[in-house]
């Protein structure tokens, strides 16, 4: 399997007055095509920092982030932005929807900035699987939290990215819908050779995943099927 995402000796520091806070301790991480990976941990543990660095939304203090063979640190911002658009689909807690566009227009906006998105037929299937077909003319303010989250997932998948990064994608969903979303993410990952990383505190979701990592106080560790923990930081 091809490595689609790699973090090499990555860490992240923040300055807080005279103190330096290490939000993400030195981390080495690989995600391959066809893998659905969960990263679990409590609030404030470093999950979102890891995800935004992995997706190139913020730069690490040290180390390299390699997306589909390209080192983000070697690219200028315009090329990094293009790479994010072409290779990475984000599902953020804020849902990241444009408030003055309805659901259908959210997708049409993506057509203006990126080519080779899903076909009309596959988009219709995506709407059906997420249960949002009847919401296409609705605006974000008219949607519930769960509906906005499902639309955000549709946006992330519509561009057909090689990597999907999801920050608490099921937080606003009831159990049945949460499990349906995970099934859909798993199918998309396996059928199309994608890498999907789900950051969550919901341990019910880990049964859908190939690998589970725990993050505590900025330190990432791999949890294998025997529940033995292998520390991957140095």
ChimeraX commands (.cxc) that place a marker at each C-alpha (Angstrom):
marker #1 position 0.00,0.00,0.00 radius 0.5
marker #1 position 1.20,3.48,-0.87 radius 0.5
marker #1 position 2.02,5.95,1.91 radius 0.5
marker #1 position -0.23,8.97,1.32 radius 0.5
marker #1 position 0.56,10.95,4.46 radius 0.5
marker #1 position 3.70,11.01,6.57 radius 0.5
marker #1 position 4.87,13.11,9.51 radius 0.5
marker #1 position 8.61,13.00,10.17 radius 0.5
marker #1 position 9.91,14.27,13.53 radius 0.5
marker #1 position 7.07,16.79,13.73 radius 0.5
marker #1 position 6.36,18.86,16.82 radius 0.5
marker #1 position 4.50,22.07,17.61 radius 0.5
marker #1 position 5.24,24.73,20.22 radius 0.5
marker #1 position 3.12,27.70,21.23 radius 0.5
marker #1 position 4.36,30.68,23.20 radius 0.5
marker #1 position 2.16,31.60,26.17 radius 0.5
marker #1 position 3.71,34.60,27.86 radius 0.5
marker #1 position 7.12,33.56,29.14 radius 0.5
marker #1 position 6.23,29.87,28.81 radius 0.5
marker #1 position 6.54,27.59,25.80 radius 0.5
marker #1 position 3.76,25.01,25.47 radius 0.5
marker #1 position 4.47,21.82,23.51 radius 0.5
marker #1 position 1.08,21.09,21.94 radius 0.5
marker #1 position 2.43,18.19,19.89 radius 0.5
marker #1 position 5.51,16.31,21.00 radius 0.5
marker #1 position 7.92,14.89,18.42 radius 0.5
marker #1 position 5.83,12.59,16.26 radius 0.5
marker #1 position 6.47,10.12,13.45 radius 0.5
marker #1 position 3.39,8.86,11.65 radius 0.5
marker #1 position 2.46,7.13,8.39 radius 0.5
marker #1 position -0.94,6.57,6.79 radius 0.5
marker #1 position -1.31,4.32,3.76 radius 0.5
marker #1 position -3.89,4.04,1.01 radius 0.5
marker #1 position -6.89,2.00,2.09 radius 0.5
marker #1 position -6.40,2.74,5.79 radius 0.5
marker #1 position -9.07,4.19,8.07 radius 0.5
marker #1 position -7.34,5.48,11.19 radius 0.5
marker #1 position -8.78,6.82,14.43 radius 0.5
marker #1 position -6.97,9.18,16.77 radius 0.5
marker #1 position -8.62,9.33,20.16 radius 0.5
marker #1 position -7.97,11.39,23.23 radius 0.5
marker #1 position -9.57,13.89,25.62 radius 0.5
marker #1 position -10.17,17.56,24.88 radius 0.5
marker #1 position -6.96,19.55,24.84 radius 0.5
marker #1 position -4.80,16.50,24.21 radius 0.5
marker #1 position -3.42,17.68,20.87 radius 0.5
marker #1 position -5.83,15.94,18.48 radius 0.5
marker #1 position -6.81,19.05,16.53 radius 0.5
marker #1 position -3.21,20.30,16.45 radius 0.5
marker #1 position -2.15,17.00,14.91 radius 0.5
marker #1 position -4.94,17.13,12.33 radius 0.5
marker #1 position -4.36,20.73,11.22 radius 0.5
marker #1 position -0.62,20.11,10.88 radius 0.5
marker #1 position -1.25,16.89,8.93 radius 0.5
marker #1 position -3.53,18.82,6.59 radius 0.5
marker #1 position -1.18,21.74,6.11 radius 0.5
marker #1 position -3.51,24.24,7.81 radius 0.5
marker #1 position -0.73,25.15,10.22 radius 0.5
marker #1 position 2.99,24.59,10.03 radius 0.5
marker #1 position 4.94,22.50,12.54 radius 0.5
marker #1 position 7.65,24.06,14.67 radius 0.5
marker #1 position 9.98,21.31,13.47 radius 0.5
marker #1 position 9.81,18.36,11.10 radius 0.5
marker #1 position 8.28,17.53,7.73 radius 0.5
marker #1 position 4.76,16.78,6.54 radius 0.5
marker #1 position 4.68,14.78,3.32 radius 0.5
marker #1 position 1.40,14.54,1.39 radius 0.5
marker #1 position 1.33,12.04,-1.48 radius 0.5
marker #1 position 5.09,12.31,-1.90 radius 0.5
marker #1 position 5.25,16.11,-1.67 radius 0.5
marker #1 position 6.92,17.83,1.30 radius 0.5
marker #1 position 4.72,20.72,2.39 radius 0.5
marker #1 position 7.64,22.63,3.89 radius 0.5
marker #1 position 9.33,22.83,0.47 radius 0.5
marker #1 position 6.28,24.40,-1.19 radius 0.5
marker #1 position 5.30,28.05,-1.35 radius 0.5
marker #1 position 1.93,28.95,0.14 radius 0.5
marker #1 position 0.11,29.06,-3.21 radius 0.5
marker #1 position 1.29,25.55,-4.10 radius 0.5
marker #1 position 0.48,24.31,-0.58 radius 0.5
marker #1 position -3.06,25.67,-0.98 radius 0.5
marker #1 position -3.40,23.93,-4.35 radius 0.5
marker #1 position -2.14,20.67,-2.87 radius 0.5
marker #1 position -4.63,20.90,0.00 radius 0.5
marker #1 position -7.46,21.50,-2.45 radius 0.5
marker #1 position -6.50,18.59,-4.70 radius 0.5
marker #1 position -5.37,15.99,-2.18 radius 0.5
marker #1 position -7.12,16.65,1.14 radius 0.5
marker #1 position -10.77,16.73,2.16 radius 0.5
marker #1 position -11.41,18.38,5.52 radius 0.5
marker #1 position -14.35,17.74,7.83 radius 0.5
marker #1 position -14.00,20.33,10.59 radius 0.5
marker #1 position -16.04,20.75,13.77 radius 0.5
marker #1 position -17.18,24.19,12.59 radius 0.5
marker #1 position -18.65,22.51,9.46 radius 0.5
marker #1 position -16.92,25.21,7.35 radius 0.5
marker #1 position -19.99,26.08,5.26 radius 0.5
marker #1 position -20.47,29.37,3.40 radius 0.5
marker #1 position -23.46,30.99,5.18 radius 0.5
marker #1 position -24.99,32.67,2.11 radius 0.5
marker #1 position -24.93,29.59,-0.13 radius 0.5
marker #1 position -27.44,26.77,-0.05 radius 0.5
marker #1 position -26.25,23.15,0.02 radius 0.5
marker #1 position -26.32,22.73,-3.75 radius 0.5
marker #1 position -24.40,25.97,-4.24 radius 0.5
marker #1 position -21.75,24.82,-1.74 radius 0.5
marker #1 position -20.91,22.03,-4.20 radius 0.5
marker #1 position -21.11,24.30,-7.23 radius 0.5
marker #1 position -18.57,26.59,-5.59 radius 0.5
marker #1 position -16.13,23.69,-5.41 radius 0.5
marker #1 position -16.62,23.14,-9.16 radius 0.5
marker #1 position -15.33,26.69,-9.73 radius 0.5
marker #1 position -12.04,26.07,-7.93 radius 0.5
marker #1 position -11.31,22.40,-8.68 radius 0.5
marker #1 position -11.81,20.11,-11.66 radius 0.5
marker #1 position -12.40,16.35,-11.67 radius 0.5
marker #1 position -14.86,16.27,-8.79 radius 0.5
marker #1 position -17.34,13.42,-8.42 radius 0.5
marker #1 position -19.64,12.71,-11.34 radius 0.5
marker #1 position -23.29,13.77,-11.09 radius 0.5
marker #1 position -24.27,10.15,-10.51 radius 0.5
marker #1 position -21.77,9.65,-7.68 radius 0.5
marker #1 position -22.77,12.98,-6.14 radius 0.5
marker #1 position -26.41,11.85,-6.11 radius 0.5
marker #1 position -25.32,8.63,-4.39 radius 0.5
marker #1 position -23.39,10.68,-1.84 radius 0.5
marker #1 position -26.46,12.82,-1.11 radius 0.5
marker #1 position -28.56,9.70,-0.64 radius 0.5
marker #1 position -26.06,7.95,1.62 radius 0.5
marker #1 position -25.80,11.03,3.85 radius 0.5
marker #1 position -29.54,11.68,3.86 radius 0.5
marker #1 position -29.24,15.28,2.62 radius 0.5
marker #1 position -30.93,15.05,-0.78 radius 0.5
marker #1 position -33.95,16.96,0.51 radius 0.5
marker #1 position -31.73,19.73,1.92 radius 0.5
marker #1 position -30.14,20.94,-1.33 radius 0.5
marker #1 position -32.02,24.27,-1.38 radius 0.5
marker #1 position -31.49,24.91,2.36 radius 0.5
marker #1 position -29.01,27.40,3.78 radius 0.5
marker #1 position -26.66,26.58,6.70 radius 0.5
marker #1 position -28.72,28.68,9.13 radius 0.5
marker #1 position -31.75,26.50,8.38 radius 0.5
marker #1 position -29.94,23.25,9.16 radius 0.5
marker #1 position -29.47,21.43,12.45 radius 0.5
marker #1 position -25.97,20.75,13.72 radius 0.5
marker #1 position -26.14,17.18,12.49 radius 0.5
marker #1 position -27.36,18.25,9.06 radius 0.5
marker #1 position -24.57,20.81,8.72 radius 0.5
marker #1 position -22.06,18.13,9.66 radius 0.5
marker #1 position -23.40,15.78,6.99 radius 0.5
marker #1 position -23.17,18.54,4.39 radius 0.5
marker #1 position -19.58,19.21,5.47 radius 0.5
marker #1 position -18.79,15.52,4.96 radius 0.5
marker #1 position -20.35,15.68,1.49 radius 0.5
marker #1 position -18.17,18.70,0.64 radius 0.5
marker #1 position -15.05,16.90,1.80 radius 0.5
marker #1 position -15.84,13.81,-0.27 radius 0.5
marker #1 position -17.10,15.62,-3.37 radius 0.5
marker #1 position -13.62,16.72,-4.42 radius 0.5
marker #1 position -12.56,13.04,-4.43 radius 0.5
marker #1 position -9.42,13.67,-2.32 radius 0.5
marker #1 position -6.80,11.00,-1.64 radius 0.5
marker #1 position -6.80,11.95,2.07 radius 0.5
marker #1 position -9.81,12.70,4.27 radius 0.5
marker #1 position -9.14,14.39,7.62 radius 0.5
marker #1 position -12.17,14.49,9.90 radius 0.5
marker #1 position -12.28,16.33,13.23 radius 0.5
marker #1 position -15.08,14.83,15.37 radius 0.5
marker #1 position -17.19,14.07,12.27 radius 0.5
marker #1 position -19.95,12.34,14.25 radius 0.5
marker #1 position -20.12,14.73,17.21 radius 0.5
marker #1 position -23.48,16.20,16.18 radius 0.5
marker #1 position -25.01,12.94,14.96 radius 0.5
marker #1 position -27.17,10.38,16.72 radius 0.5
marker #1 position -25.77,6.86,17.06 radius 0.5
marker #1 position -27.49,5.40,14.00 radius 0.5
marker #1 position -26.38,8.22,11.72 radius 0.5
marker #1 position -22.87,8.21,13.23 radius 0.5
marker #1 position -22.45,4.54,12.41 radius 0.5
marker #1 position -23.82,5.10,8.89 radius 0.5
marker #1 position -21.28,7.88,8.34 radius 0.5
marker #1 position -18.44,5.66,9.53 radius 0.5
marker #1 position -19.59,2.85,7.23 radius 0.5
marker #1 position -19.60,5.30,4.34 radius 0.5
marker #1 position -16.13,6.62,5.18 radius 0.5
marker #1 position -14.84,3.06,5.47 radius 0.5
marker #1 position -16.32,2.07,2.11 radius 0.5
marker #1 position -14.90,5.16,0.38 radius 0.5
marker #1 position -11.50,4.48,1.92 radius 0.5
marker #1 position -11.38,0.82,0.93 radius 0.5
marker #1 position -13.03,1.02,-2.49 radius 0.5
marker #1 position -11.05,4.02,-3.71 radius 0.5
marker #1 position -7.69,3.56,-1.98 radius 0.5
marker #1 position -7.98,6.67,0.14 radius 0.5
marker #1 position -6.56,7.40,3.55 radius 0.5
marker #1 position -9.06,8.59,6.17 radius 0.5
marker #1 position -8.05,9.89,9.59 radius 0.5
marker #1 position -10.81,10.47,12.13 radius 0.5
marker #1 position -10.03,12.46,15.24 radius 0.5
marker #1 position -12.60,11.68,17.91 radius 0.5
marker #1 position -13.28,11.09,21.58 radius 0.5
marker #1 position -16.04,8.61,20.66 radius 0.5
marker #1 position -14.60,5.14,21.29 radius 0.5
marker #1 position -17.65,3.53,19.64 radius 0.5
marker #1 position -16.10,4.38,16.28 radius 0.5
marker #1 position -12.84,2.49,16.66 radius 0.5
marker #1 position -14.35,-0.83,15.53 radius 0.5
marker #1 position -14.54,0.65,12.03 radius 0.5
marker #1 position -10.84,1.50,11.94 radius 0.5
marker #1 position -7.73,-0.35,10.82 radius 0.5
marker #1 position -5.50,1.42,13.33 radius 0.5
marker #1 position -6.19,3.35,16.49 radius 0.5
marker #1 position -3.84,5.90,17.98 radius 0.5
marker #1 position -4.17,7.55,21.36 radius 0.5
marker #1 position -2.97,11.08,22.00 radius 0.5
marker #1 position -2.45,12.41,25.51 radius 0.5
marker #1 position -0.66,15.64,26.42 radius 0.5
marker #1 position 0.56,15.94,22.85 radius 0.5
marker #1 position 2.11,12.47,22.74 radius 0.5
marker #1 position 0.86,10.08,20.06 radius 0.5
marker #1 position 0.93,6.32,20.58 radius 0.5
marker #1 position -0.29,3.42,18.48 radius 0.5
marker #1 position -2.82,1.06,20.06 radius 0.5
marker #1 position -2.85,-2.36,18.36 radius 0.5
marker #1 position -5.43,-5.13,18.42 radius 0.5
marker #1 position -4.01,-6.69,21.58 radius 0.5
marker #1 position -4.49,-3.37,23.38 radius 0.5
marker #1 position -0.73,-3.11,23.82 radius 0.5
marker #1 position 0.49,0.43,23.35 radius 0.5
marker #1 position 3.54,1.12,21.25 radius 0.5
marker #1 position 4.94,4.64,21.69 radius 0.5
marker #1 position 5.87,6.15,18.36 radius 0.5
marker #1 position 7.27,9.44,19.68 radius 0.5
marker #1 position 10.93,9.94,20.32 radius 0.5
marker link #1:1,2 radius 0.2
marker link #1:2,3 radius 0.2
marker link #1:3,4 radius 0.2
marker link #1:4,5 radius 0.2
marker link #1:5,6 radius 0.2
marker link #1:6,7 radius 0.2
marker link #1:7,8 radius 0.2
marker link #1:8,9 radius 0.2
marker link #1:9,10 radius 0.2
marker link #1:10,11 radius 0.2
marker link #1:11,12 radius 0.2
marker link #1:12,13 radius 0.2
marker link #1:13,14 radius 0.2
marker link #1:14,15 radius 0.2
marker link #1:15,16 radius 0.2
marker link #1:16,17 radius 0.2
marker link #1:17,18 radius 0.2
marker link #1:18,19 radius 0.2
marker link #1:19,20 radius 0.2
marker link #1:20,21 radius 0.2
marker link #1:21,22 radius 0.2
marker link #1:22,23 radius 0.2
marker link #1:23,24 radius 0.2
marker link #1:24,25 radius 0.2
marker link #1:25,26 radius 0.2
marker link #1:26,27 radius 0.2
marker link #1:27,28 radius 0.2
marker link #1:28,29 radius 0.2
marker link #1:29,30 radius 0.2
marker link #1:30,31 radius 0.2
marker link #1:31,32 radius 0.2
marker link #1:32,33 radius 0.2
marker link #1:33,34 radius 0.2
marker link #1:34,35 radius 0.2
marker link #1:35,36 radius 0.2
marker link #1:36,37 radius 0.2
marker link #1:37,38 radius 0.2
marker link #1:38,39 radius 0.2
marker link #1:39,40 radius 0.2
marker link #1:40,41 radius 0.2
marker link #1:41,42 radius 0.2
marker link #1:42,43 radius 0.2
marker link #1:43,44 radius 0.2
marker link #1:44,45 radius 0.2
marker link #1:45,46 radius 0.2
marker link #1:46,47 radius 0.2
marker link #1:47,48 radius 0.2
marker link #1:48,49 radius 0.2
marker link #1:49,50 radius 0.2
marker link #1:50,51 radius 0.2
marker link #1:51,52 radius 0.2
marker link #1:52,53 radius 0.2
marker link #1:53,54 radius 0.2
marker link #1:54,55 radius 0.2
marker link #1:55,56 radius 0.2
marker link #1:56,57 radius 0.2
marker link #1:57,58 radius 0.2
marker link #1:58,59 radius 0.2
marker link #1:59,60 radius 0.2
marker link #1:60,61 radius 0.2
marker link #1:61,62 radius 0.2
marker link #1:62,63 radius 0.2
marker link #1:63,64 radius 0.2
marker link #1:64,65 radius 0.2
marker link #1:65,66 radius 0.2
marker link #1:66,67 radius 0.2
marker link #1:67,68 radius 0.2
marker link #1:68,69 radius 0.2
marker link #1:69,70 radius 0.2
marker link #1:70,71 radius 0.2
marker link #1:71,72 radius 0.2
marker link #1:72,73 radius 0.2
marker link #1:73,74 radius 0.2
marker link #1:74,75 radius 0.2
marker link #1:75,76 radius 0.2
marker link #1:76,77 radius 0.2
marker link #1:77,78 radius 0.2
marker link #1:78,79 radius 0.2
marker link #1:79,80 radius 0.2
marker link #1:80,81 radius 0.2
marker link #1:81,82 radius 0.2
marker link #1:82,83 radius 0.2
marker link #1:83,84 radius 0.2
marker link #1:84,85 radius 0.2
marker link #1:85,86 radius 0.2
marker link #1:86,87 radius 0.2
marker link #1:87,88 radius 0.2
marker link #1:88,89 radius 0.2
marker link #1:89,90 radius 0.2
marker link #1:90,91 radius 0.2
marker link #1:91,92 radius 0.2
marker link #1:92,93 radius 0.2
marker link #1:93,94 radius 0.2
marker link #1:94,95 radius 0.2
marker link #1:95,96 radius 0.2
marker link #1:96,97 radius 0.2
marker link #1:97,98 radius 0.2
marker link #1:98,99 radius 0.2
marker link #1:99,100 radius 0.2
marker link #1:100,101 radius 0.2
marker link #1:101,102 radius 0.2
marker link #1:102,103 radius 0.2
marker link #1:103,104 radius 0.2
marker link #1:104,105 radius 0.2
marker link #1:105,106 radius 0.2
marker link #1:106,107 radius 0.2
marker link #1:107,108 radius 0.2
marker link #1:108,109 radius 0.2
marker link #1:109,110 radius 0.2
marker link #1:110,111 radius 0.2
marker link #1:111,112 radius 0.2
marker link #1:112,113 radius 0.2
marker link #1:113,114 radius 0.2
marker link #1:114,115 radius 0.2
marker link #1:115,116 radius 0.2
marker link #1:116,117 radius 0.2
marker link #1:117,118 radius 0.2
marker link #1:118,119 radius 0.2
marker link #1:119,120 radius 0.2
marker link #1:120,121 radius 0.2
marker link #1:121,122 radius 0.2
marker link #1:122,123 radius 0.2
marker link #1:123,124 radius 0.2
marker link #1:124,125 radius 0.2
marker link #1:125,126 radius 0.2
marker link #1:126,127 radius 0.2
marker link #1:127,128 radius 0.2
marker link #1:128,129 radius 0.2
marker link #1:129,130 radius 0.2
marker link #1:130,131 radius 0.2
marker link #1:131,132 radius 0.2
marker link #1:132,133 radius 0.2
marker link #1:133,134 radius 0.2
marker link #1:134,135 radius 0.2
marker link #1:135,136 radius 0.2
marker link #1:136,137 radius 0.2
marker link #1:137,138 radius 0.2
marker link #1:138,139 radius 0.2
marker link #1:139,140 radius 0.2
marker link #1:140,141 radius 0.2
marker link #1:141,142 radius 0.2
marker link #1:142,143 radius 0.2
marker link #1:143,144 radius 0.2
marker link #1:144,145 radius 0.2
marker link #1:145,146 radius 0.2
marker link #1:146,147 radius 0.2
marker link #1:147,148 radius 0.2
marker link #1:148,149 radius 0.2
marker link #1:149,150 radius 0.2
marker link #1:150,151 radius 0.2
marker link #1:151,152 radius 0.2
marker link #1:152,153 radius 0.2
marker link #1:153,154 radius 0.2
marker link #1:154,155 radius 0.2
marker link #1:155,156 radius 0.2
marker link #1:156,157 radius 0.2
marker link #1:157,158 radius 0.2
marker link #1:158,159 radius 0.2
marker link #1:159,160 radius 0.2
marker link #1:160,161 radius 0.2
marker link #1:161,162 radius 0.2
marker link #1:162,163 radius 0.2
marker link #1:163,164 radius 0.2
marker link #1:164,165 radius 0.2
marker link #1:165,166 radius 0.2
marker link #1:166,167 radius 0.2
marker link #1:167,168 radius 0.2
marker link #1:168,169 radius 0.2
marker link #1:169,170 radius 0.2
marker link #1:170,171 radius 0.2
marker link #1:171,172 radius 0.2
marker link #1:172,173 radius 0.2
marker link #1:173,174 radius 0.2
marker link #1:174,175 radius 0.2
marker link #1:175,176 radius 0.2
marker link #1:176,177 radius 0.2
marker link #1:177,178 radius 0.2
marker link #1:178,179 radius 0.2
marker link #1:179,180 radius 0.2
marker link #1:180,181 radius 0.2
marker link #1:181,182 radius 0.2
marker link #1:182,183 radius 0.2
marker link #1:183,184 radius 0.2
marker link #1:184,185 radius 0.2
marker link #1:185,186 radius 0.2
marker link #1:186,187 radius 0.2
marker link #1:187,188 radius 0.2
marker link #1:188,189 radius 0.2
marker link #1:189,190 radius 0.2
marker link #1:190,191 radius 0.2
marker link #1:191,192 radius 0.2
marker link #1:192,193 radius 0.2
marker link #1:193,194 radius 0.2
marker link #1:194,195 radius 0.2
marker link #1:195,196 radius 0.2
marker link #1:196,197 radius 0.2
marker link #1:197,198 radius 0.2
marker link #1:198,199 radius 0.2
marker link #1:199,200 radius 0.2
marker link #1:200,201 radius 0.2
marker link #1:201,202 radius 0.2
marker link #1:202,203 radius 0.2
marker link #1:203,204 radius 0.2
marker link #1:204,205 radius 0.2
marker link #1:205,206 radius 0.2
marker link #1:206,207 radius 0.2
marker link #1:207,208 radius 0.2
marker link #1:208,209 radius 0.2
marker link #1:209,210 radius 0.2
marker link #1:210,211 radius 0.2
marker link #1:211,212 radius 0.2
marker link #1:212,213 radius 0.2
marker link #1:213,214 radius 0.2
marker link #1:214,215 radius 0.2
marker link #1:215,216 radius 0.2
marker link #1:216,217 radius 0.2
marker link #1:217,218 radius 0.2
marker link #1:218,219 radius 0.2
marker link #1:219,220 radius 0.2
marker link #1:220,221 radius 0.2
marker link #1:221,222 radius 0.2
marker link #1:222,223 radius 0.2
marker link #1:223,224 radius 0.2
marker link #1:224,225 radius 0.2
marker link #1:225,226 radius 0.2
marker link #1:226,227 radius 0.2
marker link #1:227,228 radius 0.2
marker link #1:228,229 radius 0.2
marker link #1:229,230 radius 0.2
marker link #1:230,231 radius 0.2
marker link #1:231,232 radius 0.2
marker link #1:232,233 radius 0.2
marker link #1:233,234 radius 0.2
view
